[in-house]
Structures are given as C-alpha cells and as structure tokens.
C-alpha cells in the first residue's frame, strides 16, 4: 500500500541528491514509464514504438541536471511513497523508486536549488 509523502526538507534534499547519482537510463525509463502510465489512465492512449524511441532520444540529449529536475518534479506531483516512507515513487505506479536515505556518493551532490 502506498502512502502520501510527508518528510522533512532534509529528506527532500536527500531524494534530490540521490537522483543526481542514479544512472541516467533509470531516470529516462522512469519518465517514459510515467508517460505510458499517464496515457493508460487517460482514455487508454497507446504510444507507438517510434514515438517512445523519439522520446528516449530526446531525453538522451538532455543535460543530466535537467533530467534530475524532471524526475524530481514527477516525484513532487505524484507525492507517493512506499509503506514506511523509505522510498518515494518516481513514476505514478511506483515501478521506479528512489531511497530517502542518502546513497553512497550522494553526500557531495548539490542540494535543491543550488
């Protein structure tokens, strides 16, 4: 069962910093999956493989910080976490998550807004 996110500013900063050290392919796939999930919830629109490939190519050309910002905005929009609040959903269905506890390598990353 999913919960609504309720965490401190430190938790939000940890999520943002963790996104910065994640593999960009994971971030791109979270965006693509969220797009597909959104279409399924809104009249069952299906994307063609060509459309998905075009979106993947577009995302692949974005700078890493822009990709992180896009996923962070999705997290804020969906506002959902796993039971216990240890991981937040990157996409609306929770197939892609990011930990709230700071990941190894994320301690020196930029906080929100820097």
C-alpha positions as CSV (number, residue, x, y, z in Angstrom):
1,X,0.0,0.0,0.0
2,X,1.3,3.4,-1.0
3,X,1.4,6.4,1.3
4,X,1.3,10.2,0.7
5,X,4.8,11.7,1.1
6,X,5.4,13.5,4.4
7,X,9.0,14.3,5.1
8,X,11.4,17.0,6.2
9,X,13.3,19.3,3.9
10,X,16.4,17.2,4.6
11,X,14.5,14.1,3.2
12,X,13.6,16.1,0.1
13,X,17.2,17.2,-0.3
14,X,18.4,13.5,0.1
15,X,16.0,12.4,-2.7
16,X,17.2,15.2,-5.0
17,X,20.9,14.4,-4.3
18,X,20.2,10.6,-4.7
19,X,18.7,11.3,-8.2
20,X,21.9,13.0,-9.2
21,X,23.9,9.8,-8.6
22,X,21.5,7.5,-10.2
23,X,22.1,6.1,-13.7
24,X,20.6,8.4,-16.3
25,X,19.0,5.4,-18.1
26,X,17.0,4.7,-14.9
27,X,15.8,8.3,-14.8
28,X,14.9,8.2,-18.5
29,X,13.0,5.0,-18.1
30,X,11.0,6.4,-15.1
31,X,10.0,9.3,-17.3
32,X,9.0,7.0,-20.2
33,X,7.0,4.7,-17.9
34,X,5.3,7.6,-16.2
35,X,4.3,8.9,-19.7
36,X,2.8,5.5,-20.6
37,X,1.1,5.1,-17.2
38,X,-0.4,8.6,-17.7
39,X,-1.8,7.6,-21.1
40,X,-3.3,4.4,-19.7
41,X,-5.1,6.4,-17.1
42,X,-6.4,8.9,-19.6
43,X,-8.5,7.2,-22.2
44,X,-6.1,4.3,-22.8
45,X,-4.0,6.1,-25.4
46,X,-1.2,3.9,-26.7
47,X,2.2,5.2,-27.9
48,X,3.9,3.6,-30.8
49,X,7.4,2.2,-30.5
50,X,8.6,5.1,-32.8
51,X,7.0,7.7,-30.5
52,X,8.7,6.1,-27.5
53,X,12.0,5.9,-29.3
54,X,11.7,9.6,-30.2
55,X,11.0,10.5,-26.6
56,X,14.0,8.3,-25.5
57,X,16.3,10.1,-28.0
58,X,15.0,13.5,-26.7
59,X,15.7,12.5,-23.1
60,X,19.1,11.1,-24.0
61,X,20.1,14.5,-25.3
62,X,19.1,16.4,-22.2
63,X,21.8,17.5,-19.7
64,X,21.8,15.4,-16.5
65,X,20.7,18.2,-14.2
66,X,17.6,18.8,-16.4
67,X,16.8,15.1,-16.3
68,X,17.1,15.1,-12.5
69,X,14.8,18.2,-12.3
70,X,12.2,16.5,-14.5
71,X,12.1,13.3,-12.3
72,X,12.1,15.4,-9.1
73,X,9.1,17.3,-10.4
74,X,7.3,14.0,-11.1
75,X,8.0,12.9,-7.6
76,X,6.5,16.1,-6.2
77,X,3.5,15.8,-8.5
78,X,2.7,12.2,-7.6
79,X,3.6,12.7,-3.9
80,X,3.6,9.0,-3.2
81,X,6.0,6.7,-1.2
82,X,6.3,3.1,-0.2
83,X,5.0,1.9,3.2
84,X,7.3,3.3,5.9
85,X,8.4,6.2,3.6
86,X,11.8,4.8,2.9
87,X,11.5,5.1,-0.9
88,X,9.5,7.6,-3.0
89,X,7.8,6.8,-6.3
90,X,9.5,8.3,-9.4
91,X,6.6,7.3,-11.6
92,X,2.9,7.2,-10.7
93,X,2.7,3.4,-10.3
94,X,5.9,3.0,-8.2
95,X,7.8,0.8,-10.6
96,X,10.7,3.2,-10.2
97,X,11.7,4.4,-6.7
98,X,14.5,6.4,-5.1
99,X,15.6,6.0,-1.5
100,X,15.1,8.8,1.0
101,X,18.3,7.8,3.0
102,X,21.3,9.4,1.4
103,X,23.0,7.0,-1.1
104,X,26.8,6.4,-1.2
105,X,28.3,9.0,-3.4
106,X,25.4,11.5,-3.0
107,X,26.8,13.3,0.1
108,X,28.7,15.8,-2.0
109,X,26.0,16.4,-4.6
110,X,24.1,19.7,-4.9
111,X,21.0,20.2,-2.8
112,X,17.7,21.5,-4.2
113,X,18.1,25.0,-5.6
114,X,21.9,25.3,-5.8
